[in-house]
Amino acid sequence: MATAKDADRVRPALTLSKEELEVEVPEPRLNWMNQWREWGVRVKPGKKGLTLGSLNVGLYGEIPMNWPDRSRNPRGAIGVTGTPPVAIQIKDKVDLWAPCAADLYEEAIQRRWAPATDVDWTAIHPLPDDVERAICQVCTEICQYAIIDVELITSWQHQMAYGYHEVKQFLATTSLDATRRHEAFRKRALVNGGGLGYEGPCQVSRLLLESRGGWTETVTGLTLVRGLFTQVMIRYLTRFAYNGVERKIYECVTQDLARLLTYGIEHIKYALAHAPDKQGSVITTLAIGFRMFNRDLRDPVLREALAIIFGGGIAGARSEGMHVFYEMLDEYVEELLGACQYLRLPVAMEQLPTVFQKDKRQLPGE
Amino acid sequence: MDQQLQNGSEFELDLGWMEKQGEWGTHAEPSKNGLTLADIQVGSYGDAPVESRNLSGRPRGAISRPGSMPIGNYTVRTKSEIWLENASFLYEEALQRQWSSATDIPWDTIEPLPDDIEQAQCQMATFLTEVEFVAGDVPSRWVSQMSPDFYEARNVLMAQVMDEARHMDVFRKRALANGGGLMRATGATSGFVGGIDLARDFTEMSSRLHLSGEGAVLTIFRMGELMAYNDAEKAIYRLCAQDEARHVAFGVMHMRYMAANAPERREEIESYLDEAESGMLTDAANPAGQLNQTSESLSIMLGGGGKYFDEGFRKLVSIRKRQLQEYQKRVTSAGFGDRFKNGRSRLGQMLENVAN
């Protein structure tokens, strides 16, 4: 390898044939030289290395509110004109931006993990049949959530303008996270004498996949309905984990989901701050989301499977397990309302379907 | 709630779902590489269907729910359209070989370069940033249309999307790390007929993206030693080459599966290869091709400066030959080697005129 000092003297050897040595060399045009918008940039690595966010200096850090360019021109380069446009639909910063996207991208890479090797699969041991069936059922539903997350995010990513590459890059990490989530829970279902269970109900997934109108609305459902619930559910599963395998998976997935939720909430915050008229559609999306979620919750499968896990078996599920389930639901609602407050969204407990309202919920013995 | 616990009130459970489970009694065992996707291909869970009827996004092997809505808008539902035999391996390898452009590149080894070389590096970095966009977005779009019954192949493509995000970012970092900046974009990937992102069929797209497009870039990355002026650049090319090799392997193995399992599509695939070959040297997406913006910057990098342009250009010609030869090996490995013997391919002619 040559160094900068001897750049003009020595290059590594590449044995050329006689024919190649006799090639007639065309006169270079060099019309691309000295073509830049800003030169002399020298970004230095900081304590976290050379990060994506640190590149946003000078002109390269100017992130416009609108990116009309429908080519793949990198932000800060001299654009090319006259090419047929790429099918980009999201061209306004307000429709996708979150100031934390570049940091979340780097964090996702630093916290990468591999279910094959970062989980000690030998630490698993046989469980009572009812508990194993319940865990496998929950794994099946989380796999399905992850599959839908992948399809959802990938169906939007290519529609986003290249000027906002930080968000596109972060979303690449989230879809790989969801891929890994599917992988990890599938592996758990197939490793301990069980198998996959019964397909989950699909109303929330339907809401997510059908929210074609805008990424902000999609993010609202993905984050505040599906994502936050999954995060709380995994927190409870961690509390009631039966072995180190499950604990490790939950721990890693919690980190992954935390980044998605952070992006989602910060994007909604950014969108509402810069386009207050979006508040109406965000609230409507949430209202529809709760209705869909309510329909999914009417199905007993996930509820009962979680109750069996929390109660240590079917017997425990009928009492303590089911109560823990509703405690978990209350925690979700509390966090949801906290997020809405942070976003200054006028969403109150009374507006939620009854199942989410602790005081109105009908329980046995009442 | 505590009161209810105390008074012994109990919830009634349905539990009917406990009888609706996929194959039961599965004990996947970890192998020496951990518990890999290959290790969980046990019993019926290892059977990817020839035709997928899964329209609701359920995991393969789970029991279908009557009345579930066909919310998955899957256009790719035939195994031969997407499958490859080593997807599990490629995916696991991708996860093991993820790297960070922030911390795995020794950025502090970069030193100021002569202006012509820095400009050439920055022009190439601008170009690579641009083309990595398409290599990420296009597979991503296809994943959203693929049945999850073929999740192994989807997983490899998702790892590719991540790899490409990192490539885009590492070349942007290189352009902005050494006193230079981004230069002029080429428009190399913008919507022309036959372009990677316009393909209406997955195999057509894969032949362009994985086999010819990324194949050509892989040859360049493998020659990174010749273009690197410091350990940082050397590491960039080496790590990108690892990633790119997996993407190319996806294309080769998918085409091999297609050739063996969908012989009725063979002629169609030959047509994709005809197109791919005709553009290999003229297409702007090949950095060693005829677009002067990239070929001249590569010549300067390879030669060691503008005053050694001729030497660099001759090396570039040698690299073009390697691109074509490696392409030929890949296509042969994919099961389409006859085209190089029966006169269908123009590759021989292209090898003779590689300097033009």
Interface residues (C-beta under 8 A of the other chain):
Chain A: M1 A2 T3 A4 K5 A7 D8 R9 V10 R11 P12 L14 L16 S17 E20 L21 V23 E24 V25 P26 P28 R29 L30 N31 W32 M33 N34 Q35 W36 R37 E38 W39 G40 V41 R42 V43 K44 P45 K48 G49 L50 T51 L52 L55 V57 Y60 S71 R72 N73 P74 G76 A77 I78 G79 V80 G82 T83 P84 P85 V86 A87 Y105 E106 I109 Q110 R112 A114 P115 A116 T117 V119 W121 T122 D130 R133 C136 Q137 T140 C143 Q144 I147 I148 V150 E151 L152 T154 S155 Q157 H158 Y162 H165 K168 Q169 A172 T173 S175 L176 T179 R180 H182 E183 R186 K187 A189 L190 V191 N192 G193 G194 G195 L196 G197 Y198 E199 G200 P201 C202 S205 R206 L209 E210 P300 V301 E304 A305 A307 I314 A317 R318 S319 E320 M322 H323 Y326 E327 L363 P364 G365 E366
Chain B: M1 Q4 L5 N7 G8 S9 E10 F11 E12 L13 D14 L15 W17 M18 K20 Q21 G22 E23 W24 G25 T26 H27 A28 P30 N33 G34 L35 T36 L37 I40 V42 Y45 S56 G57 R58 P59 G61 A62 I63 S64 R65 S68 M69 I71 G72 N73 E92 L95 Q96 Q98 S100 S101 A102 T103 I105 W107 D108 E111 P112 L113 P114 D116 I117 Q119 C122 Q123 T126 T129 E130 V131 F133 V134 G136 D137 V138 S140 R141 V143 S144 P148 Y151 R154 N155 M158 A159 V161 M162 E164 A165 R166 M168 D169 R172 K173 A175 L176 A177 N178 G179 G180 G181 L182 M183 R184 A185 T186 G187 T189 S190 G191 F192 D197 M223 E225 L226 A228 Y229 N230 D231 K234 N292 Q293 E296 S297 S299 L302 G303 G304 G305 G306 K307 Y308 F309 D310 E311 G312 F313 R314 K315 V317 S318 K321 A355
